[in-house]
Amino acid sequence: MSKTYVYLFRSVPRMAASVYLPKRGTMPKKGLELIRECQPGVTVFSIGFIALGALSVIYRDFAYSWQPVPAFHPGRNELAVVCGLFMIGEGVGLLFRRTAAIASRTIFPFLLAWLCLKIPSLIAMPGLEAAWLGFGEIAMLLAGGWVLFARLSGLENAAFFSHITGARGVRTAQILFGLAVLPVGLSHIVYSKVTATLVPSWLPFRLELAYLTGFGQIACGLAILFSIWPRAAALIETGMLALFAFLVWGPDRWFGITPKMPAAPPGVRFPLTAFLITWVIGASALLIAGDARKDGELFDSERDRDTQADLAESAKEASR
């Protein structure tokens, strides 16, 4: 009897490990190399996505105007919690090679639906730059998710997805990102006085910095759009967004007595949400940078076909 207990005691950890941990050899070498290439951007993206999901669960609500889900009762709070849990699951799934393909396949339509929430404001107020700013921010986020889908989904050989995965999908994501940056940079110029108030007071030339960052973002968007040193442009955009996150919406703002923006609600939730939104958009820029070489060419398409096939096999293995 004691031998049976000893056997069970030793076997349970092994069985648990076989279920929750990736098996050796599950993903071919090329697929693992692809995961490693994406890893910095994927990790940063996942952390921000998990944190945003946690906020939705904690506050039982969506991310303010960044997620303009119409008000309806009952069920809106419950839907926010479900979406938050989904975002947490997606973020965790992207971190493990056995679930990365499945996570990338589900996060892409989620971000696409998120972007569609911004369309009504564009239709209602097409001449308002703020509406295009909001649309551009989420479009940048979608572009990052598109890179994940194009590179990690393993669906390149599927006829329906062949034009939005692989090298073609990545280039389309680059184009979307380049276009989306333009209204975001333009907002710094159109709303220069508001932007200047967001610049920390200890920095000089706050109005000039508002114009500089606006023109800088527009230049980065055009460079990515037309493949003129796209990697450098995407890295510069990543750096600017990192500065925006920590200098404008950083930890010192989470516990401020007065809101950073006059119309912003008081408390920690709004600046923390703004910080995390900026974080994941910056992660999207980092993913775009990871797929743009200095000469403007994308990663080798033949290698991409091989790695996509490897990832498809890994996704099949994970679903079994």
C-alpha positions, 0 to 999 in steps of 0.5 A: 500500500505504501508503495502505491502512495509513493508511486502516486506521489511521484507520478502526479507532478510528472502528469501535471508537467506533461499537461501544463508545460511544453514538451521537448520537441513539440515545436520544430527548431525553426518555429522556436527561432521565430518565437525567440525573434518575436519574444521581446515585443511579445513579452512587453505586449503580453504584460500590458494586455494582461494588466489591461484585462486585470483592470477590466476585471477589478473595476468591472468596466471597459477602458474609458474612451479607448474601449467605447462599448455602448452603455446597456443594462443589464450585462455590461459589467459582466461583459467587461469582466469576461473581456478582461479575463479573455485579455488575461488569457490571451496575454498568458497564452502568447508567452508560451510556445505551445499556446502562442499560435492559438492565442494569436489566432484569437487576439486578432479578431478581438482587436479588430472588433475593438477597432470597430468600436471607434468607427461610429465616432468617425462617421458622426464626427469625420472632421474632428481630429480627436476622433481620428486620434482615438481611431489611430491609437487602436489601429496601431494596437491592431497592427501589433496584433496583426504582426503576431497573427501573421507570424505566429498563427501558422495559417499561411498555408490556409487559402483563406488566410494566405493574404493576411499572414506571413510576409504579406500580412506583416507588410500589411500590418506595417502599412496599417501602423504607418497610416495610423501613426499619422493622425496620432502625431497630427493631434499633437499639433492640432491640440498643441496647447493641451499636449504641452500641459501633459509634458512634465513641468520640469521640462523646458520648451513644453510647447515646442516639445509638443510640436516636435513629438507631433512632427516626429511621429508623422515622420516615423509613420511615413517612414514605416509606410514607405519602407524608408529605414522602417526599423529605425522609424519603428524603434524611434516610435517605440522610444517616444511612446515609452517616454509618453507612458512614463513621463506623462502617465507614469507612476507619479500620476497614479496617485496624484491628487488632481487629474493630469487632464482637466476632464479626466476622472479622479483616482488611479484608474484613468492614469493607469489605464492611459499608461497601459494603453500607451504601453501596449501601443508601444509594444506594437511599435516594437513588434513592427520594428522586429519585422523591419530590416534596416534596408526596408525588406521584410524577413525572408519569405521562404524562411517564413513559409517554413516557420509558419508550417512549423507553427501550424504543426505546433498548434495542432499538437497543442489542441490535442 
